[in-house]
Amino acid sequence: MGGPPGGAWGQPPQGYGPPMGANPYGAPMAGPGMMPAVQGSMGLGFLAGFLGGCIGLILVLIIAKGPETKRGAGIGFAVALVLGVILNVAMRH
């Protein structure tokens, strides 16, 4: 006689969902827990550093988990700082 069609309890032989260890969201996997790696957003970090200045940069460095967000905040802060120095020098001459 044999078991039910499709494996035990009517499941398809390959099972449901993605293979074990695969990420259904397409993000890179990180660590032994196999959770998707947090990448962050370069654009949002840039805006926080550029518009928020020191406070924005510090908050992003403390709160953000993604390295791209932190990198963007640093770049945004540096651009704002350089732009401020250039505009300050240009206004004095």
Phi, psi and omega per residue, in radians:
M1 nan -1.032 3.081
G2 1.578 3.052 -3.112
G3 -1.411 3.114 3.129
P4 -1.165 2.704 3.135
P5 -1.136 2.466 3.094
G6 1.511 0.239 3.104
G7 1.698 -3.030 -3.080
A8 -1.152 2.424 3.108
W9 0.990 0.473 3.064
G10 1.339 0.160 3.111
Q11 -1.317 2.575 3.047
P12 -1.122 2.658 -3.080
P13 -1.002 -0.572 -3.131
Q14 -1.462 -0.144 3.138
G15 1.515 -3.108 -3.127
Y16 -1.769 2.606 3.030
G17 1.351 -2.979 -3.107
P18 -1.278 2.834 3.101
P19 -1.051 2.718 -3.120
M20 -1.018 2.263 3.135
G21 1.586 -0.175 3.120
A22 -1.457 2.638 -3.139
N23 -1.730 2.062 -3.119
P24 -1.246 -0.239 -3.065
Y25 -1.709 -0.163 3.095
G26 1.483 -0.047 3.123
A27 -1.377 2.666 3.101
P28 -1.064 2.556 3.141
M29 -1.551 2.592 -3.105
A30 -2.384 2.431 2.964
G31 1.192 3.055 -3.095
P32 -1.205 -0.388 3.127
G33 -1.337 -0.183 3.109
M34 1.026 0.623 3.040
M35 -1.515 2.630 3.108
P36 -1.063 2.424 3.138
A37 -1.229 2.432 3.113
V38 -1.509 2.102 -3.128
Q39 -1.678 -0.676 -3.115
G40 1.553 -3.088 -3.088
S41 -2.219 2.017 3.126
M42 -1.092 -0.721 -3.104
G43 -1.122 -0.782 3.139
L44 -1.182 -0.657 3.074
G45 -1.115 -0.717 3.110
F46 -1.062 -0.801 3.130
L47 -1.087 -0.707 3.135
A48 -1.120 -0.741 3.139
G49 -1.260 -0.686 -3.096
F50 -1.269 -0.829 -3.080
L51 -1.516 -0.488 -3.071
G52 -1.604 -0.232 3.136
G53 1.099 -2.472 -3.098
C54 -1.065 -0.753 -3.115
I55 -1.123 -0.763 3.116
G56 -1.088 -0.760 3.132
L57 -1.095 -0.809 -3.130
I58 -1.111 -0.775 3.139
L59 -1.096 -0.724 3.122
V60 -1.128 -0.755 -3.140
L61 -1.114 -0.553 3.141
I62 -1.427 -0.781 -2.954
I63 -1.604 -0.710 -3.007
A64 -1.172 2.524 3.123
K65 -1.784 -0.453 -3.074
G66 -1.483 2.399 3.129
P67 -1.167 -0.511 3.127
E68 -1.169 -0.647 3.110
T69 -1.139 -0.760 3.133
K70 -1.150 -0.703 3.111
R71 -1.119 -0.755 3.124
G72 -1.094 -0.684 3.119
A73 -1.143 -0.691 3.108
G74 -1.136 -0.746 3.124
I75 -1.141 -0.769 3.127
G76 -1.073 -0.735 3.110
F77 -1.121 -0.746 3.138
A78 -1.125 -0.721 3.119
V79 -1.109 -0.765 3.129
A80 -1.109 -0.692 3.141
L81 -1.138 -0.840 -3.139
V82 -1.122 -0.758 3.120
L83 -1.089 -0.695 3.098
G84 -1.109 -0.732 3.125
V85 -1.150 -0.790 3.142
I86 -1.059 -0.809 -3.130
L87 -1.162 -0.638 3.123
N88 -1.150 -0.761 3.122
V89 -1.166 -0.726 -3.115
A90 -1.138 -0.596 -3.114
M91 -1.306 -0.387 -3.113
R92 -1.459 -0.337 -3.105
H93 -1.816 nan nan
